[in-house]
Amino acid sequence: MPIDKLAAEAANEIISALGGDAAKAADVSRIVEKALVAAMRDTHSSYVNVVNHCCGADQDLAHKIADELKHKQDALVANLSSMR
């Protein structure tokens, strides 16, 4: 599911649970989307750290994997930015 739709659904559920105004859904959606992107970046950093740690003996392989993860993250962030 695209992150903007996931954020919108989460925002609607949050507003509904709080009994709030549906007009604030866009603001809540942006907050949720930012939180999801931050979580994705933190997860990515953990993966890179794990790869570098577990592949210590073969740093070349670790760097190749880390570079590939970075390219995937850059593509994801570009796609997310274009949705705004």
HTML snippet that shows the backbone in 3Dmol.js (N, CA, C, O; Angstrom):
<script src="https://3Dmol.org/build/3Dmol-min.js"></script>
<div id="view" style="width:600px;height:400px;position:relative"></div>
<script>
const pdb = `
ATOM      1  N   MET A   1       0.853  -1.180   0.000  1.00  0.00           N
ATOM      2  CA  MET A   1       0.000   0.000   0.000  1.00  0.00           C
ATOM      3  C   MET A   1       0.895   1.237   0.000  1.00  0.00           C
ATOM      4  O   MET A   1       1.845   1.306   0.779  1.00  0.00           O
ATOM      5  N   PRO A   2       0.610   2.208  -0.855  1.00  0.00           N
ATOM      6  CA  PRO A   2       1.414   3.442  -0.878  1.00  0.00           C
ATOM      7  C   PRO A   2       1.358   4.157   0.465  1.00  0.00           C
ATOM      8  O   PRO A   2       0.345   4.132   1.163  1.00  0.00           O
ATOM      9  N   ILE A   3       2.466   4.790   0.804  1.00  0.00           N
ATOM     10  CA  ILE A   3       2.576   5.412   2.116  1.00  0.00           C
ATOM     11  C   ILE A   3       1.575   6.532   2.328  1.00  0.00           C
ATOM     12  O   ILE A   3       1.124   6.743   3.454  1.00  0.00           O
ATOM     13  N   ASP A   4       1.214   7.260   1.270  1.00  0.00           N
ATOM     14  CA  ASP A   4       0.239   8.345   1.447  1.00  0.00           C
ATOM     15  C   ASP A   4      -1.147   7.798   1.790  1.00  0.00           C
ATOM     16  O   ASP A   4      -1.871   8.403   2.582  1.00  0.00           O
ATOM     17  N   LYS A   5      -1.520   6.665   1.204  1.00  0.00           N
ATOM     18  CA  LYS A   5      -2.809   6.050   1.530  1.00  0.00           C
ATOM     19  C   LYS A   5      -2.785   5.465   2.935  1.00  0.00           C
ATOM     20  O   LYS A   5      -3.761   5.570   3.678  1.00  0.00           O
ATOM     21  N   LEU A   6      -1.666   4.849   3.292  1.00  0.00           N
ATOM     22  CA  LEU A   6      -1.515   4.301   4.636  1.00  0.00           C
ATOM     23  C   LEU A   6      -1.605   5.416   5.674  1.00  0.00           C
ATOM     24  O   LEU A   6      -2.261   5.258   6.704  1.00  0.00           O
ATOM     25  N   ALA A   7      -0.950   6.536   5.406  1.00  0.00           N
ATOM     26  CA  ALA A   7      -0.989   7.676   6.326  1.00  0.00           C
ATOM     27  C   ALA A   7      -2.394   8.252   6.418  1.00  0.00           C
ATOM     28  O   ALA A   7      -2.839   8.617   7.506  1.00  0.00           O
ATOM     29  N   ALA A   8      -3.100   8.339   5.295  1.00  0.00           N
ATOM     30  CA  ALA A   8      -4.464   8.875   5.293  1.00  0.00           C
ATOM     31  C   ALA A   8      -5.407   7.979   6.091  1.00  0.00           C
ATOM     32  O   ALA A   8      -6.237   8.474   6.854  1.00  0.00           O
ATOM     33  N   GLU A   9      -5.281   6.671   5.920  1.00  0.00           N
ATOM     34  CA  GLU A   9      -6.123   5.744   6.682  1.00  0.00           C
ATOM     35  C   GLU A   9      -5.833   5.854   8.177  1.00  0.00           C
ATOM     36  O   GLU A   9      -6.752   5.867   8.995  1.00  0.00           O
ATOM     37  N   ALA A  10      -4.553   5.933   8.525  1.00  0.00           N
ATOM     38  CA  ALA A  10      -4.182   6.067   9.933  1.00  0.00           C
ATOM     39  C   ALA A  10      -4.720   7.376  10.500  1.00  0.00           C
ATOM     40  O   ALA A  10      -5.208   7.406  11.630  1.00  0.00           O
ATOM     41  N   ALA A  11      -4.637   8.449   9.734  1.00  0.00           N
ATOM     42  CA  ALA A  11      -5.145   9.756  10.185  1.00  0.00           C
ATOM     43  C   ALA A  11      -6.645   9.697  10.426  1.00  0.00           C
ATOM     44  O   ALA A  11      -7.136  10.213  11.431  1.00  0.00           O
ATOM     45  N   ASN A  12      -7.371   9.074   9.515  1.00  0.00           N
ATOM     46  CA  ASN A  12      -8.819   8.951   9.687  1.00  0.00           C
ATOM     47  C   ASN A  12      -9.168   8.136  10.923  1.00  0.00           C
ATOM     48  O   ASN A  12     -10.105   8.475  11.646  1.00  0.00           O
ATOM     49  N   GLU A  13      -8.421   7.061  11.173  1.00  0.00           N
ATOM     50  CA  GLU A  13      -8.662   6.246  12.361  1.00  0.00           C
ATOM     51  C   GLU A  13      -8.352   7.022  13.636  1.00  0.00           C
ATOM     52  O   GLU A  13      -9.081   6.923  14.624  1.00  0.00           O
ATOM     53  N   ILE A  14      -7.269   7.793  13.611  1.00  0.00           N
ATOM     54  CA  ILE A  14      -6.893   8.598  14.778  1.00  0.00           C
ATOM     55  C   ILE A  14      -7.974   9.633  15.079  1.00  0.00           C
ATOM     56  O   ILE A  14      -8.403   9.777  16.223  1.00  0.00           O
ATOM     57  N   ILE A  15      -8.408  10.345  14.054  1.00  0.00           N
ATOM     58  CA  ILE A  15      -9.429  11.380  14.236  1.00  0.00           C
ATOM     59  C   ILE A  15     -10.743  10.763  14.703  1.00  0.00           C
ATOM     60  O   ILE A  15     -11.423  11.312  15.570  1.00  0.00           O
ATOM     61  N   SER A  16     -11.090   9.627  14.127  1.00  0.00           N
ATOM     62  CA  SER A  16     -12.318   8.946  14.527  1.00  0.00           C
ATOM     63  C   SER A  16     -12.236   8.500  15.984  1.00  0.00           C
ATOM     64  O   SER A  16     -13.198   8.652  16.738  1.00  0.00           O
ATOM     65  N   ALA A  17     -11.100   7.956  16.377  1.00  0.00           N
ATOM     66  CA  ALA A  17     -10.930   7.490  17.752  1.00  0.00           C
ATOM     67  C   ALA A  17     -10.983   8.642  18.747  1.00  0.00           C
ATOM     68  O   ALA A  17     -11.448   8.473  19.874  1.00  0.00           O
ATOM     69  N   LEU A  18     -10.516   9.797  18.337  1.00  0.00           N
ATOM     70  CA  LEU A  18     -10.513  10.954  19.222  1.00  0.00           C
ATOM     71  C   LEU A  18     -11.803  11.765  19.128  1.00  0.00           C
ATOM     72  O   LEU A  18     -12.010  12.705  19.895  1.00  0.00           O
ATOM     73  N   GLY A  19     -12.665  11.398  18.188  1.00  0.00           N
ATOM     74  CA  GLY A  19     -13.917  12.117  18.008  1.00  0.00           C
ATOM     75  C   GLY A  19     -13.693  13.538  17.513  1.00  0.00           C
ATOM     76  O   GLY A  19     -14.471  14.445  17.809  1.00  0.00           O
ATOM     77  N   GLY A  20     -12.617  13.716  16.755  1.00  0.00           N
ATOM     78  CA  GLY A  20     -12.241  15.047  16.297  1.00  0.00           C
ATOM     79  C   GLY A  20     -12.846  15.437  14.970  1.00  0.00           C
ATOM     80  O   GLY A  20     -13.694  14.740  14.414  1.00  0.00           O
ATOM     81  N   ASP A  21     -12.390  16.559  14.486  1.00  0.00           N
ATOM     82  CA  ASP A  21     -12.865  17.167  13.244  1.00  0.00           C
ATOM     83  C   ASP A  21     -12.166  16.526  12.049  1.00  0.00           C
ATOM     84  O   ASP A  21     -10.938  16.469  12.000  1.00  0.00           O
ATOM     85  N   ALA A  22     -12.947  16.045  11.092  1.00  0.00           N
ATOM     86  CA  ALA A  22     -12.387  15.407   9.893  1.00  0.00           C
ATOM     87  C   ALA A  22     -11.606  16.389   9.040  1.00  0.00           C
ATOM     88  O   ALA A  22     -10.802  15.964   8.210  1.00  0.00           O
ATOM     89  N   ALA A  23     -11.811  17.679   9.213  1.00  0.00           N
ATOM     90  CA  ALA A  23     -11.083  18.685   8.440  1.00  0.00           C
ATOM     91  C   ALA A  23      -9.595  18.677   8.780  1.00  0.00           C
ATOM     92  O   ALA A  23      -8.778  19.163   7.998  1.00  0.00           O
ATOM     93  N   LYS A  24      -9.245  18.138   9.919  1.00  0.00           N
ATOM     94  CA  LYS A  24      -7.845  18.085  10.334  1.00  0.00           C
ATOM     95  C   LYS A  24      -7.147  16.831   9.809  1.00  0.00           C
ATOM     96  O   LYS A  24      -5.973  16.613  10.110  1.00  0.00           O
ATOM     97  N   ALA A  25      -7.838  16.013   9.040  1.00  0.00           N
ATOM     98  CA  ALA A  25      -7.282  14.752   8.544  1.00  0.00           C
ATOM     99  C   ALA A  25      -6.012  14.968   7.736  1.00  0.00           C
ATOM    100  O   ALA A  25      -5.074  14.179   7.853  1.00  0.00           O
ATOM    101  N   ALA A  26      -5.955  16.009   6.924  1.00  0.00           N
ATOM    102  CA  ALA A  26      -4.766  16.254   6.100  1.00  0.00           C
ATOM    103  C   ALA A  26      -3.557  16.561   6.978  1.00  0.00           C
ATOM    104  O   ALA A  26      -2.455  16.085   6.701  1.00  0.00           O
ATOM    105  N   ASP A  27      -3.753  17.350   8.032  1.00  0.00           N
ATOM    106  CA  ASP A  27      -2.645  17.662   8.943  1.00  0.00           C
ATOM    107  C   ASP A  27      -2.162  16.414   9.656  1.00  0.00           C
ATOM    108  O   ASP A  27      -0.959  16.169   9.755  1.00  0.00           O
ATOM    109  N   VAL A  28      -3.109  15.623  10.156  1.00  0.00           N
ATOM    110  CA  VAL A  28      -2.749  14.388  10.853  1.00  0.00           C
ATOM    111  C   VAL A  28      -2.070  13.429   9.890  1.00  0.00           C
ATOM    112  O   VAL A  28      -1.116  12.748  10.264  1.00  0.00           O
ATOM    113  N   SER A  29      -2.550  13.368   8.657  1.00  0.00           N
ATOM    114  CA  SER A  29      -1.962  12.493   7.650  1.00  0.00           C
ATOM    115  C   SER A  29      -0.503  12.851   7.384  1.00  0.00           C
ATOM    116  O   SER A  29       0.341  11.964   7.265  1.00  0.00           O
ATOM    117  N   ARG A  30      -0.201  14.149   7.290  1.00  0.00           N
ATOM    118  CA  ARG A  30       1.190  14.573   7.076  1.00  0.00           C
ATOM    119  C   ARG A  30       2.069  14.180   8.263  1.00  0.00           C
ATOM    120  O   ARG A  30       3.216  13.772   8.079  1.00  0.00           O
ATOM    121  N   ILE A  31       1.536  14.302   9.471  1.00  0.00           N
ATOM    122  CA  ILE A  31       2.299  13.925  10.661  1.00  0.00           C
ATOM    123  C   ILE A  31       2.588  12.432  10.653  1.00  0.00           C
ATOM    124  O   ILE A  31       3.707  12.010  10.943  1.00  0.00           O
ATOM    125  N   VAL A  32       1.587  11.639  10.323  1.00  0.00           N
ATOM    126  CA  VAL A  32       1.761  10.182  10.265  1.00  0.00           C
ATOM    127  C   VAL A  32       2.761   9.815   9.175  1.00  0.00           C
ATOM    128  O   VAL A  32       3.615   8.952   9.376  1.00  0.00           O
ATOM    129  N   GLU A  33       2.656  10.470   8.021  1.00  0.00           N
ATOM    130  CA  GLU A  33       3.577  10.181   6.916  1.00  0.00           C
ATOM    131  C   GLU A  33       5.019  10.487   7.325  1.00  0.00           C
ATOM    132  O   GLU A  33       5.922   9.701   7.040  1.00  0.00           O
ATOM    133  N   LYS A  34       5.238  11.616   7.985  1.00  0.00           N
ATOM    134  CA  LYS A  34       6.587  11.961   8.447  1.00  0.00           C
ATOM    135  C   LYS A  34       7.109  10.910   9.428  1.00  0.00           C
ATOM    136  O   LYS A  34       8.286  10.551   9.393  1.00  0.00           O
ATOM    137  N   ALA A  35       6.224  10.420  10.305  1.00  0.00           N
ATOM    138  CA  ALA A  35       6.626   9.391  11.265  1.00  0.00           C
ATOM    139  C   ALA A  35       6.993   8.092  10.552  1.00  0.00           C
ATOM    140  O   ALA A  35       7.953   7.420  10.930  1.00  0.00           O
ATOM    141  N   LEU A  36       6.230   7.742   9.525  1.00  0.00           N
ATOM    142  CA  LEU A  36       6.531   6.520   8.768  1.00  0.00           C
ATOM    143  C   LEU A  36       7.869   6.631   8.035  1.00  0.00           C
ATOM    144  O   LEU A  36       8.647   5.678   8.010  1.00  0.00           O
ATOM    145  N   VAL A  37       8.129   7.785   7.446  1.00  0.00           N
ATOM    146  CA  VAL A  37       9.398   7.993   6.743  1.00  0.00           C
ATOM    147  C   VAL A  37      10.556   7.941   7.737  1.00  0.00           C
ATOM    148  O   VAL A  37      11.595   7.349   7.446  1.00  0.00           O
ATOM    149  N   ALA A  38      10.384   8.555   8.909  1.00  0.00           N
ATOM    150  CA  ALA A  38      11.434   8.518   9.932  1.00  0.00           C
ATOM    151  C   ALA A  38      11.695   7.082  10.392  1.00  0.00           C
ATOM    152  O   ALA A  38      12.845   6.687  10.583  1.00  0.00           O
ATOM    153  N   ALA A  39      10.632   6.312  10.566  1.00  0.00           N
ATOM    154  CA  ALA A  39      10.787   4.908  10.962  1.00  0.00           C
ATOM    155  C   ALA A  39      11.514   4.112   9.884  1.00  0.00           C
ATOM    156  O   ALA A  39      12.350   3.261  10.187  1.00  0.00           O
ATOM    157  N   MET A  40      11.188   4.397   8.615  1.00  0.00           N
ATOM    158  CA  MET A  40      11.856   3.710   7.513  1.00  0.00           C
ATOM    159  C   MET A  40      13.347   4.030   7.502  1.00  0.00           C
ATOM    160  O   MET A  40      14.177   3.147   7.288  1.00  0.00           O
ATOM    161  N   ARG A  41      13.681   5.298   7.734  1.00  0.00           N
ATOM    162  CA  ARG A  41      15.092   5.691   7.739  1.00  0.00           C
ATOM    163  C   ARG A  41      15.846   5.045   8.896  1.00  0.00           C
ATOM    164  O   ARG A  41      16.980   4.598   8.726  1.00  0.00           O
ATOM    165  N   ASP A  42      15.220   4.993  10.076  1.00  0.00           N
ATOM    166  CA  ASP A  42      15.856   4.344  11.220  1.00  0.00           C
ATOM    167  C   ASP A  42      16.077   2.858  10.954  1.00  0.00           C
ATOM    168  O   ASP A  42      17.130   2.306  11.273  1.00  0.00           O
ATOM    169  N   THR A  43      15.068   2.223  10.365  1.00  0.00           N
ATOM    170  CA  THR A  43      15.194   0.799  10.037  1.00  0.00           C
ATOM    171  C   THR A  43      16.320   0.582   9.041  1.00  0.00           C
ATOM    172  O   THR A  43      17.112  -0.350   9.180  1.00  0.00           O
ATOM    173  N   HIS A  44      16.388   1.441   8.040  1.00  0.00           N
ATOM    174  CA  HIS A  44      17.446   1.336   7.040  1.00  0.00           C
ATOM    175  C   HIS A  44      18.823   1.455   7.698  1.00  0.00           C
ATOM    176  O   HIS A  44      19.733   0.689   7.382  1.00  0.00           O
ATOM    177  N   SER A  45      18.971   2.407   8.604  1.00  0.00           N
ATOM    178  CA  SER A  45      20.253   2.594   9.295  1.00  0.00           C
ATOM    179  C   SER A  45      20.622   1.348  10.083  1.00  0.00           C
ATOM    180  O   SER A  45      21.786   0.948  10.110  1.00  0.00           O
ATOM    181  N   SER A  46      19.625   0.728  10.730  1.00  0.00           N
ATOM    182  CA  SER A  46      19.904  -0.501  11.480  1.00  0.00           C
ATOM    183  C   SER A  46      20.378  -1.607  10.558  1.00  0.00           C
ATOM    184  O   SER A  46      21.308  -2.343  10.886  1.00  0.00           O
ATOM    185  N   TYR A  47      19.730  -1.724   9.387  1.00  0.00           N
ATOM    186  CA  TYR A  47      20.132  -2.760   8.440  1.00  0.00           C
ATOM    187  C   TYR A  47      21.571  -2.548   7.987  1.00  0.00           C
ATOM    188  O   TYR A  47      22.346  -3.501   7.906  1.00  0.00           O
ATOM    189  N   VAL A  48      21.924  -1.317   7.696  1.00  0.00           N
ATOM    190  CA  VAL A  48      23.290  -1.023   7.254  1.00  0.00           C
ATOM    191  C   VAL A  48      24.273  -1.366   8.361  1.00  0.00           C
ATOM    192  O   VAL A  48      25.320  -1.956   8.094  1.00  0.00           O
ATOM    193  N   ASN A  49      23.955  -1.008   9.599  1.00  0.00           N
ATOM    194  CA  ASN A  49      24.842  -1.324  10.721  1.00  0.00           C
ATOM    195  C   ASN A  49      25.004  -2.827  10.901  1.00  0.00           C
ATOM    196  O   ASN A  49      26.109  -3.307  11.154  1.00  0.00           O
ATOM    197  N   VAL A  50      23.913  -3.572  10.772  1.00  0.00           N
ATOM    198  CA  VAL A  50      23.972  -5.033  10.906  1.00  0.00           C
ATOM    199  C   VAL A  50      24.827  -5.626   9.796  1.00  0.00           C
ATOM    200  O   VAL A  50      25.660  -6.498  10.043  1.00  0.00           O
ATOM    201  N   VAL A  51      24.617  -5.151   8.573  1.00  0.00           N
ATOM    202  CA  VAL A  51      25.401  -5.664   7.441  1.00  0.00           C
ATOM    203  C   VAL A  51      26.878  -5.390   7.670  1.00  0.00           C
ATOM    204  O   VAL A  51      27.708  -6.276   7.464  1.00  0.00           O
ATOM    205  N   ASN A  52      27.220  -4.182   8.091  1.00  0.00           N
ATOM    206  CA  ASN A  52      28.627  -3.856   8.310  1.00  0.00           C
ATOM    207  C   ASN A  52      29.216  -4.667   9.455  1.00  0.00           C
ATOM    208  O   ASN A  52      30.389  -5.041   9.418  1.00  0.00           O
ATOM    209  N   HIS A  53      28.407  -4.938  10.469  1.00  0.00           N
ATOM    210  CA  HIS A  53      28.911  -5.701  11.614  1.00  0.00           C
ATOM    211  C   HIS A  53      29.072  -7.185  11.268  1.00  0.00           C
ATOM    212  O   HIS A  53      30.112  -7.777  11.558  1.00  0.00           O
ATOM    213  N   CYS A  54      28.065  -7.779  10.659  1.00  0.00           N
ATOM    214  CA  CYS A  54      28.109  -9.222  10.398  1.00  0.00           C
ATOM    215  C   CYS A  54      29.074  -9.589   9.287  1.00  0.00           C
ATOM    216  O   CYS A  54      29.577 -10.712   9.251  1.00  0.00           O
ATOM    217  N   CYS A  55      29.337  -8.675   8.393  1.00  0.00           N
ATOM    218  CA  CYS A  55      30.222  -8.960   7.268  1.00  0.00           C
ATOM    219  C   CYS A  55      31.580  -8.300   7.466  1.00  0.00           C
ATOM    220  O   CYS A  55      32.238  -7.927   6.495  1.00  0.00           O
ATOM    221  N   GLY A  56      31.999  -8.156   8.711  1.00  0.00           N
ATOM    222  CA  GLY A  56      33.264  -7.487   9.014  1.00  0.00           C
ATOM    223  C   GLY A  56      34.446  -8.085   8.281  1.00  0.00           C
ATOM    224  O   GLY A  56      35.347  -7.358   7.861  1.00  0.00           O
ATOM    225  N   ALA A  57      34.457  -9.394   8.120  1.00  0.00           N
ATOM    226  CA  ALA A  57      35.578 -10.047   7.454  1.00  0.00           C
ATOM    227  C   ALA A  57      35.587  -9.738   5.962  1.00  0.00           C
ATOM    228  O   ALA A  57      36.642  -9.768   5.328  1.00  0.00           O
ATOM    229  N   ASP A  58      34.454  -9.449   5.415  1.00  0.00           N
ATOM    230  CA  ASP A  58      34.364  -9.157   3.990  1.00  0.00           C
ATOM    231  C   ASP A  58      33.759  -7.770   3.807  1.00  0.00           C
ATOM    232  O   ASP A  58      32.605  -7.630   3.403  1.00  0.00           O
ATOM    233  N   GLN A  59      34.548  -6.757   4.109  1.00  0.00           N
ATOM    234  CA  GLN A  59      34.066  -5.381   4.054  1.00  0.00           C
ATOM    235  C   GLN A  59      33.607  -4.973   2.655  1.00  0.00           C
ATOM    236  O   GLN A  59      32.704  -4.148   2.518  1.00  0.00           O
ATOM    237  N   ASP A  60      34.210  -5.532   1.631  1.00  0.00           N
ATOM    238  CA  ASP A  60      33.796  -5.193   0.276  1.00  0.00           C
ATOM    239  C   ASP A  60      32.345  -5.585   0.047  1.00  0.00           C
ATOM    240  O   ASP A  60      31.567  -4.811  -0.511  1.00  0.00           O
ATOM    241  N   LEU A  61      31.980  -6.793   0.480  1.00  0.00           N
ATOM    242  CA  LEU A  61      30.605  -7.253   0.353  1.00  0.00           C
ATOM    243  C   LEU A  61      29.677  -6.371   1.186  1.00  0.00           C
ATOM    244  O   LEU A  61      28.595  -5.999   0.732  1.00  0.00           O
ATOM    245  N   ALA A  62      30.096  -6.045   2.383  1.00  0.00           N
ATOM    246  CA  ALA A  62      29.281  -5.201   3.254  1.00  0.00           C
ATOM    247  C   ALA A  62      29.041  -3.838   2.614  1.00  0.00           C
ATOM    248  O   ALA A  62      27.927  -3.316   2.675  1.00  0.00           O
ATOM    249  N   HIS A  63      30.057  -3.263   2.010  1.00  0.00           N
ATOM    250  CA  HIS A  63      29.905  -1.959   1.356  1.00  0.00           C
ATOM    251  C   HIS A  63      28.985  -2.048   0.146  1.00  0.00           C
ATOM    252  O   HIS A  63      28.185  -1.146  -0.101  1.00  0.00           O
ATOM    253  N   LYS A  64      29.101  -3.137  -0.605  1.00  0.00           N
ATOM    254  CA  LYS A  64      28.223  -3.316  -1.761  1.00  0.00           C
ATOM    255  C   LYS A  64      26.761  -3.410  -1.320  1.00  0.00           C
ATOM    256  O   LYS A  64      25.879  -2.804  -1.929  1.00  0.00           O
ATOM    257  N   ILE A  65      26.518  -4.172  -0.262  1.00  0.00           N
ATOM    258  CA  ILE A  65      25.145  -4.314   0.238  1.00  0.00           C
ATOM    259  C   ILE A  65      24.650  -2.973   0.779  1.00  0.00           C
ATOM    260  O   ILE A  65      23.515  -2.576   0.513  1.00  0.00           O
ATOM    261  N   ALA A  66      25.494  -2.279   1.535  1.00  0.00           N
ATOM    262  CA  ALA A  66      25.115  -0.972   2.085  1.00  0.00           C
ATOM    263  C   ALA A  66      24.818   0.024   0.970  1.00  0.00           C
ATOM    264  O   ALA A  66      23.864   0.796   1.064  1.00  0.00           O
ATOM    265  N   ASP A  67      25.631   0.010  -0.081  1.00  0.00           N
ATOM    266  CA  ASP A  67      25.393   0.907  -1.219  1.00  0.00           C
ATOM    267  C   ASP A  67      24.064   0.594  -1.898  1.00  0.00           C
ATOM    268  O   ASP A  67      23.324   1.503  -2.276  1.00  0.00           O
ATOM    269  N   GLU A  68      23.766  -0.686  -2.049  1.00  0.00           N
ATOM    270  CA  GLU A  68      22.503  -1.081  -2.676  1.00  0.00           C
ATOM    271  C   GLU A  68      21.320  -0.638  -1.813  1.00  0.00           C
ATOM    272  O   GLU A  68      20.317  -0.151  -2.332  1.00  0.00           O
ATOM    273  N   LEU A  69      21.441  -0.808  -0.505  1.00  0.00           N
ATOM    274  CA  LEU A  69      20.386  -0.345   0.398  1.00  0.00           C
ATOM    275  C   LEU A  69      20.215   1.170   0.302  1.00  0.00           C
ATOM    276  O   LEU A  69      19.091   1.670   0.329  1.00  0.00           O
ATOM    277  N   LYS A  70      21.311   1.894   0.193  1.00  0.00           N
ATOM    278  CA  LYS A  70      21.246   3.362   0.082  1.00  0.00           C
ATOM    279  C   LYS A  70      20.536   3.763  -1.202  1.00  0.00           C
ATOM    280  O   LYS A  70      19.726   4.691  -1.193  1.00  0.00           O
ATOM    281  N   HIS A  71      20.825   3.080  -2.309  1.00  0.00           N
ATOM    282  CA  HIS A  71      20.158   3.382  -3.581  1.00  0.00           C
ATOM    283  C   HIS A  71      18.649   3.139  -3.474  1.00  0.00           C
ATOM    284  O   HIS A  71      17.842   3.924  -3.972  1.00  0.00           O
ATOM    285  N   LYS A  72      18.288   2.035  -2.816  1.00  0.00           N
ATOM    286  CA  LYS A  72      16.867   1.719  -2.653  1.00  0.00           C
ATOM    287  C   LYS A  72      16.187   2.783  -1.778  1.00  0.00           C
ATOM    288  O   LYS A  72      15.069   3.208  -2.068  1.00  0.00           O
ATOM    289  N   GLN A  73      16.872   3.209  -0.706  1.00  0.00           N
ATOM    290  CA  GLN A  73      16.309   4.233   0.166  1.00  0.00           C
ATOM    291  C   GLN A  73      16.138   5.547  -0.592  1.00  0.00           C
ATOM    292  O   GLN A  73      15.107   6.208  -0.463  1.00  0.00           O
ATOM    293  N   ASP A  74      17.135   5.925  -1.376  1.00  0.00           N
ATOM    294  CA  ASP A  74      17.044   7.163  -2.157  1.00  0.00           C
ATOM    295  C   ASP A  74      15.859   7.121  -3.118  1.00  0.00           C
ATOM    296  O   ASP A  74      15.149   8.114  -3.279  1.00  0.00           O
ATOM    297  N   ALA A  75      15.649   5.975  -3.751  1.00  0.00           N
ATOM    298  CA  ALA A  75      14.524   5.829  -4.668  1.00  0.00           C
ATOM    299  C   ALA A  75      13.203   5.934  -3.907  1.00  0.00           C
ATOM    300  O   ALA A  75      12.262   6.572  -4.380  1.00  0.00           O
ATOM    301  N   LEU A  76      13.132   5.313  -2.735  1.00  0.00           N
ATOM    302  CA  LEU A  76      11.917   5.365  -1.935  1.00  0.00           C
ATOM    303  C   LEU A  76      11.621   6.786  -1.484  1.00  0.00           C
ATOM    304  O   LEU A  76      10.475   7.228  -1.562  1.00  0.00           O
ATOM    305  N   VAL A  77      12.624   7.503  -1.018  1.00  0.00           N
ATOM    306  CA  VAL A  77      12.423   8.882  -0.572  1.00  0.00           C
ATOM    307  C   VAL A  77      11.998   9.762  -1.748  1.00  0.00           C
ATOM    308  O   VAL A  77      11.145  10.635  -1.590  1.00  0.00           O
ATOM    309  N   ALA A  78      12.580   9.540  -2.911  1.00  0.00           N
ATOM    310  CA  ALA A  78      12.183  10.322  -4.092  1.00  0.00           C
ATOM    311  C   ALA A  78      10.724  10.048  -4.441  1.00  0.00           C
ATOM    312  O   ALA A  78       9.981  10.971  -4.775  1.00  0.00           O
ATOM    313  N   ASN A  79      10.315   8.799  -4.366  1.00  0.00           N
ATOM    314  CA  ASN A  79       8.922   8.452  -4.652  1.00  0.00           C
ATOM    315  C   ASN A  79       7.982   9.071  -3.626  1.00  0.00           C
ATOM    316  O   ASN A  79       6.920   9.587  -3.977  1.00  0.00           O
ATOM    317  N   LEU A  80       8.379   9.017  -2.350  1.00  0.00           N
ATOM    318  CA  LEU A  80       7.551   9.607  -1.296  1.00  0.00           C
ATOM    319  C   LEU A  80       7.448  11.121  -1.474  1.00  0.00           C
ATOM    320  O   LEU A  80       6.384  11.708  -1.275  1.00  0.00           O
ATOM    321  N   SER A  81       8.539  11.732  -1.841  1.00  0.00           N
ATOM    322  CA  SER A  81       8.537  13.195  -2.024  1.00  0.00           C
ATOM    323  C   SER A  81       7.639  13.590  -3.186  1.00  0.00           C
ATOM    324  O   SER A  81       6.993  14.636  -3.139  1.00  0.00           O
ATOM    325  N   SER A  82       7.589  12.773  -4.219  1.00  0.00           N
ATOM    326  CA  SER A  82       6.759  13.102  -5.374  1.00  0.00           C
ATOM    327  C   SER A  82       5.281  12.959  -5.070  1.00  0.00           C
ATOM    328  O   SER A  82       4.453  13.517  -5.792  1.00  0.00           O
ATOM    329  N   MET A  83       4.921  12.223  -4.015  1.00  0.00           N
ATOM    330  CA  MET A  83       3.522  12.046  -3.641  1.00  0.00           C
ATOM    331  C   MET A  83       2.972  13.264  -2.927  1.00  0.00           C
ATOM    332  O   MET A  83       1.755  13.422  -2.829  1.00  0.00           O
ATOM    333  N   ARG A  84       3.837  14.124  -2.429  1.00  0.00           N
ATOM    334  CA  ARG A  84       3.367  15.269  -1.653  1.00  0.00           C
ATOM    335  C   ARG A  84       2.798  16.316  -2.510  1.00  0.00           C
ATOM    336  O   ARG A  84       2.356  17.351  -2.011  1.00  0.00           O
TER     337      ARG A  84
END
`;
const viewer = $3Dmol.createViewer("view");
viewer.addModel(pdb, "pdb");
viewer.setStyle({}, {cartoon: {color: "spectrum"}});
viewer.zoomTo();
viewer.render();
</script>
